[in-house]
Amino acid sequence: GRALPAQGTSTPTIRVGASGGAVVAPGRSLLLPIVVDVPTGAAPLGSATVRVTWDPSRLELQGHYPVEGVESVAPGSGVEGELRVAFLSARGLASGSIVANLDFVARSAGSA
């Protein structure tokens, strides 16, 4: 996954999946978490909106699954290969918190 660039030492980053990518056979499922990384000493993240993009010729989104304790919505953007996810946590999210999982099916072989 690719993290959003941090603009300062106290700016959280949000990433999808593990760094380095994954190889998935066609027709197989791939579950990718949306993960918040908060720098040491920074306040927990209460809310954010992120835009996730992927190559729709290689992956097909099957679903968006929020995790317990985090309110998450993913309205359709109308663009194939794009999803906007907004989330809110009343207690705030610490580093390593998963805010939602995205479920994909591989359409073609290769790196996702």
C-alpha positions as a LaTeX table, in Angstrom:
\begin{tabular}{lrrr}
\hline
Residue & $x$ (\AA) & $y$ (\AA) & $z$ (\AA) \\
\hline
Gly1 & 0.00 & 0.00 & 0.00 \\
Arg2 & 1.00 & 3.60 & $-0.43$ \\
Ala3 & 0.74 & 6.00 & 2.49 \\
Leu4 & $-0.27$ & 9.61 & 2.15 \\
Pro5 & 2.76 & 11.87 & 2.62 \\
Ala6 & 3.19 & 13.29 & 6.11 \\
Gln7 & 3.41 & 17.09 & 6.21 \\
Gly8 & 4.94 & 17.33 & 9.67 \\
Thr9 & 6.06 & 15.26 & 12.58 \\
Ser10 & 2.57 & 15.18 & 14.10 \\
Thr11 & 0.65 & 14.42 & 10.89 \\
Pro12 & $-0.92$ & 10.94 & 10.74 \\
Thr13 & $-0.69$ & 8.84 & 7.59 \\
Ile14 & $-3.27$ & 6.45 & 6.23 \\
Arg15 & $-2.32$ & 3.41 & 4.18 \\
Val16 & $-4.16$ & 0.58 & 2.46 \\
Gly17 & $-2.72$ & $-2.90$ & 2.91 \\
Ala18 & 0.86 & $-3.86$ & 3.58 \\
Ser19 & 3.77 & $-2.11$ & 1.96 \\
Gly20 & 5.30 & $-3.94$ & $-0.98$ \\
Gly21 & 2.03 & $-5.11$ & $-2.55$ \\
Ala22 & 0.72 & $-8.63$ & $-2.99$ \\
Val23 & 0.47 & $-11.25$ & $-5.72$ \\
Val24 & $-3.00$ & $-12.76$ & $-6.11$ \\
Ala25 & $-4.21$ & $-15.39$ & $-8.59$ \\
Pro26 & $-7.15$ & $-14.44$ & $-10.85$ \\
Gly27 & $-10.49$ & $-15.11$ & $-9.15$ \\
Arg28 & $-8.95$ & $-15.08$ & $-5.68$ \\
Ser29 & $-10.00$ & $-12.71$ & $-2.91$ \\
Leu30 & $-7.77$ & $-10.03$ & $-1.42$ \\
Leu31 & $-8.76$ & $-8.34$ & 1.85 \\
Leu32 & $-6.92$ & $-5.04$ & 2.41 \\
Pro33 & $-7.16$ & $-3.03$ & 5.64 \\
Ile34 & $-7.21$ & 0.77 & 5.74 \\
Val35 & $-4.72$ & 1.53 & 8.52 \\
Val36 & $-4.02$ & 4.75 & 10.42 \\
Asp37 & $-0.44$ & 5.48 & 11.49 \\
Val38 & $-0.14$ & 8.21 & 14.13 \\
Pro39 & 3.33 & 9.54 & 15.03 \\
Thr40 & 4.56 & 9.07 & 18.60 \\
Gly41 & 3.33 & 11.91 & 20.80 \\
Ala42 & 0.59 & 13.01 & 18.38 \\
Ala43 & $-3.07$ & 13.13 & 19.38 \\
Pro44 & $-5.24$ & 10.21 & 18.22 \\
Leu45 & $-6.97$ & 10.74 & 14.89 \\
Gly46 & $-10.71$ & 11.40 & 15.29 \\
Ser47 & $-11.86$ & 11.49 & 11.68 \\
Ala48 & $-10.72$ & 11.67 & 8.07 \\
Thr49 & $-11.81$ & 11.08 & 4.52 \\
Val50 & $-9.57$ & 9.13 & 2.17 \\
Arg51 & $-9.72$ & 8.38 & $-1.55$ \\
Val52 & $-8.62$ & 4.87 & $-2.51$ \\
Thr53 & $-7.83$ & 4.10 & $-6.14$ \\
Trp54 & $-6.90$ & 0.88 & $-7.94$ \\
Asp55 & $-6.60$ & $-0.50$ & $-11.46$ \\
Pro56 & $-10.12$ & $-1.82$ & $-12.25$ \\
Ser57 & $-8.75$ & $-4.06$ & $-15.00$ \\
Arg58 & $-6.85$ & $-5.98$ & $-12.28$ \\
Leu59 & $-9.10$ & $-5.73$ & $-9.19$ \\
Glu60 & $-12.86$ & $-5.69$ & $-8.62$ \\
Leu61 & $-14.17$ & $-4.26$ & $-5.34$ \\
Gln62 & $-16.55$ & $-6.69$ & $-3.64$ \\
Gly63 & $-17.26$ & $-4.76$ & $-0.46$ \\
His64 & $-16.30$ & $-2.30$ & 2.24 \\
Tyr65 & $-16.40$ & $-3.53$ & 5.85 \\
Pro66 & $-16.11$ & $-1.11$ & 8.78 \\
Val67 & $-14.57$ & $-2.38$ & 12.03 \\
Glu68 & $-16.14$ & $-2.28$ & 15.46 \\
Gly69 & $-15.86$ & 1.08 & 17.21 \\
Val70 & $-15.33$ & 3.07 & 14.01 \\
Glu71 & $-18.16$ & 4.61 & 12.03 \\
Ser72 & $-17.26$ & 4.35 & 8.36 \\
Val73 & $-19.11$ & 5.16 & 5.16 \\
Ala74 & $-18.08$ & 4.63 & 1.56 \\
Pro75 & $-20.46$ & 6.40 & $-0.80$ \\
Gly76 & $-20.09$ & 5.50 & $-4.45$ \\
Ser77 & $-17.92$ & 7.94 & $-6.36$ \\
Gly78 & $-19.31$ & 6.96 & $-9.74$ \\
Val79 & $-15.77$ & 6.29 & $-10.96$ \\
Glu80 & $-14.65$ & 2.71 & $-11.56$ \\
Gly81 & $-11.49$ & 2.02 & $-9.59$ \\
Glu82 & $-12.14$ & 4.69 & $-6.95$ \\
Leu83 & $-13.73$ & 4.69 & $-3.50$ \\
Arg84 & $-13.98$ & 7.49 & $-0.96$ \\
Val85 & $-14.08$ & 6.34 & 2.66 \\
Ala86 & $-15.00$ & 8.67 & 5.53 \\
Phe87 & $-14.53$ & 7.50 & 9.10 \\
Leu88 & $-15.10$ & 8.78 & 12.61 \\
Ser89 & $-13.99$ & 7.49 & 16.01 \\
Ala90 & $-15.27$ & 9.18 & 19.18 \\
Arg91 & $-12.31$ & 7.86 & 21.19 \\
Gly92 & $-9.73$ & 8.64 & 18.50 \\
Leu93 & $-7.55$ & 6.19 & 16.62 \\
Ala94 & $-4.04$ & 5.28 & 17.72 \\
Ser95 & $-1.26$ & 4.12 & 15.44 \\
Gly96 & $-1.95$ & 0.79 & 13.79 \\
Ser97 & $-5.74$ & 1.16 & 14.04 \\
Ile98 & $-7.72$ & $-0.43$ & 11.22 \\
Val99 & $-10.70$ & 1.70 & 10.21 \\
Ala100 & $-12.17$ & $-0.58$ & 7.53 \\
Asn101 & $-11.36$ & $-3.52$ & 5.28 \\
Leu102 & $-11.72$ & $-3.52$ & 1.50 \\
Asp103 & $-12.53$ & $-6.84$ & $-0.16$ \\
Phe104 & $-11.30$ & $-7.27$ & $-3.74$ \\
Val105 & $-11.26$ & $-10.12$ & $-6.28$ \\
Ala106 & $-8.34$ & $-10.31$ & $-8.68$ \\
Arg107 & $-9.35$ & $-10.01$ & $-12.34$ \\
Ser108 & $-5.92$ & $-10.72$ & $-13.79$ \\
Ala109 & $-2.63$ & $-12.17$ & $-12.55$ \\
Gly110 & 0.02 & $-9.86$ & $-11.23$ \\
Ser111 & 0.87 & $-7.54$ & $-8.41$ \\
Ala112 & $-1.99$ & $-5.74$ & $-6.67$ \\
\hline
\end{tabular}
